[in-house]
Amino acid sequence: MALTTLDPRTALVVIDLQAGIASAPTVPYPGSEVVARSVELADAFRAHGLPVVLVRVSFAADGADAVPGRNEMSGAGGRVRPEGWDVIVPELSGHPGDITVTKHNWGAFHGTDLDVQLRRRGVTQIVLTGIATSIGVESTARAAHEHGYHVTLATDAMSDMAEETHRNSVERIFPRLGETGTTAEILELLAKTRG
């Protein structure tokens, strides 16, 4: 399905492009490409006066605010992380008008003020980018859909730890939550609707 439109108040929401995540090995795109495409989108959104939201994941040093519960991937929430792992990559940071949201879960809505920040600005649609496709991006897309936002997913501005999980999200999950397109397609639609 082709992209149809971008609402007058659309926000870019960038998931977990921070030092400790953007530098990890990802497929099908390396983190550097995901960052570069997210920067292109962020610059365009800022130029059109549209909100840019930078979401980062962080936990207390002792892991006390990490997601509880047993799973088969032990130590994911409570492990010790290096200093600065949760700092937004420099290519995206340093823009005073951007909104920064810190999450302690996979998705950017639960336990944060993201919904309030978007609604107070009259946002009705979000464009999502980030790492990892099947975790933070998909969780946020699901919640955005449940909150009633129109969702657009920049499929070449996201990546994952495994090709099959990325592909499953892009091919099977995202078409049920919104519309998908490349960075170039989204930029072209943004230019057309804001021209």
C-alpha positions in Angstrom: 0.0 0.0 0.0 1.3 3.4 -0.9 1.4 6.2 1.6 -1.7 8.3 1.3 -1.2 11.4 3.4 0.4 13.1 6.3 -2.0 15.0 8.6 -1.4 18.7 9.2 -0.1 17.9 12.7 2.2 15.0 12.2 5.2 14.3 14.5 8.3 12.4 13.9 9.0 9.9 16.8 12.5 8.5 16.8 13.0 5.4 19.0 16.2 4.6 20.9 18.8 6.2 18.6 21.2 6.5 21.5 24.9 5.6 22.0 24.5 2.1 23.3 21.9 1.0 20.8 22.7 2.8 17.5 26.2 1.4 17.7 25.0 -2.2 18.0 25.2 -4.5 14.9 21.8 -4.4 13.2 20.2 -5.7 10.0 19.1 -5.0 7.3 20.6 -1.5 7.8 23.5 -0.6 10.0 22.8 1.9 12.8 24.7 4.6 11.0 22.2 4.4 8.1 19.2 4.4 10.4 20.6 7.5 12.1 21.3 9.3 8.8 17.8 8.7 7.5 16.3 9.7 10.8 18.3 12.9 10.7 17.0 13.6 7.1 13.4 13.2 8.4 14.1 15.2 11.6 15.6 18.1 9.6 12.6 18.1 7.2 10.0 18.0 10.1 11.8 20.8 11.9 11.9 22.9 8.6 8.1 22.5 8.4 7.5 23.4 12.0 6.5 19.9 12.9 7.4 18.2 16.2 10.3 15.9 16.6 10.3 13.5 19.5 13.5 11.8 20.5 12.8 8.7 22.7 15.5 7.1 24.7 15.5 4.1 27.0 17.2 4.4 30.4 17.3 2.7 33.7 18.5 3.5 37.2 22.0 2.3 37.9 20.7 -0.4 40.3 18.1 -1.6 37.7 15.2 -0.9 40.2 13.1 0.7 37.4 13.7 -2.0 34.9 10.8 -4.1 33.6 10.1 -6.9 36.0 9.0 -10.4 35.1 10.6 -13.6 34.1 11.7 -14.2 30.5 14.0 -16.4 28.6 16.5 -13.6 27.9 17.8 -13.2 31.4 19.5 -10.0 32.6 18.1 -7.8 29.9 16.7 -5.2 32.2 19.0 -5.3 35.2 22.4 -5.5 33.6 25.0 -2.9 34.2 25.4 -0.5 31.2 28.4 1.7 30.5 28.3 5.4 31.3 26.6 7.4 28.5 24.9 4.4 26.8 21.6 6.2 27.0 22.7 9.5 25.5 20.9 10.4 22.2 23.3 10.3 19.3 24.9 13.7 18.5 23.6 13.7 15.0 20.0 14.1 16.4 20.6 16.0 19.6 21.1 19.7 20.3 17.8 21.1 18.9 16.0 23.0 21.6 12.6 22.6 20.1 12.7 18.8 20.1 10.8 16.8 22.7 12.8 14.2 24.7 11.0 11.3 26.2 12.7 8.8 28.5 11.1 5.3 28.7 11.7 2.3 30.9 9.8 -0.2 28.8 9.9 -1.3 25.2 7.2 1.1 24.0 7.4 4.8 24.3 3.8 5.4 25.5 3.6 3.3 28.7 4.8 5.2 31.8 5.8 8.3 29.9 4.3 11.7 28.9 4.5 11.0 25.2 0.7 10.9 24.6 0.3 14.2 26.6 3.1 15.9 24.7 1.6 14.9 21.3 -2.0 15.7 22.1 -1.1 19.2 23.5 0.4 20.0 20.2 -2.6 18.7 18.3 -0.7 15.8 16.8 -2.9 13.2 15.0 -0.3 11.2 13.2 3.2 9.9 13.9 6.0 8.8 11.7 8.3 6.2 13.4 12.0 5.4 13.0 14.5 3.7 15.2 16.0 0.6 16.6 14.9 -2.2 17.1 12.1 -2.7 14.6 10.5 -5.6 16.4 10.9 -4.2 19.9 10.8 -0.5 20.6 9.4 0.6 17.2 6.8 -2.1 17.0 5.7 -1.6 20.6 5.4 2.1 20.1 3.5 1.6 16.8 1.0 -0.8 18.5 0.4 1.7 21.3 0.1 4.6 18.9 -2.5 2.7 16.9 -4.4 1.9 20.2 -4.3 5.5 21.2 -6.0 6.5 17.9 -3.0 8.0 16.1 -2.5 7.5 12.4 0.9 5.7 12.1 3.4 5.8 9.3 6.6 3.7 9.5 9.8 4.6 7.7 10.9 1.1 6.9 14.4 2.0 5.8 15.0 4.2 8.9 14.7 1.2 11.3 16.6 -1.9 11.8 16.8 -5.0 14.1 19.2 -7.6 15.5 17.8 -10.2 13.2 16.6 -10.0 9.6 13.6 -12.2 10.2 12.2 -10.1 13.1 12.6 -6.9 11.1 10.9 -8.5 8.1 8.1 -9.9 10.2 7.3 -6.5 11.7 7.5 -4.7 8.3 5.6 -7.3 6.3 3.1 -8.7 8.7 2.5 -6.3 11.6 3.0 -2.8 10.4 0.4 -3.0 7.5 -2.2 -3.7 10.2 -1.1 -0.7 12.3 -0.6 2.0 9.6 1.1 2.8 6.4 4.7 2.0 5.4 7.1 3.8 3.2 10.8 4.7 2.7 12.4 7.8 3.9 12.4 9.2 0.4 8.7 8.5 0.0 7.9 10.2 3.3 10.0 13.2 2.5 8.4 13.5 -0.9 4.9 13.3 0.6 5.9 15.9 3.3 7.1 18.3 0.6 3.9 17.8 -1.4 1.5 18.3 1.6 3.5 21.3 3.0 4.3 23.0 -0.4 
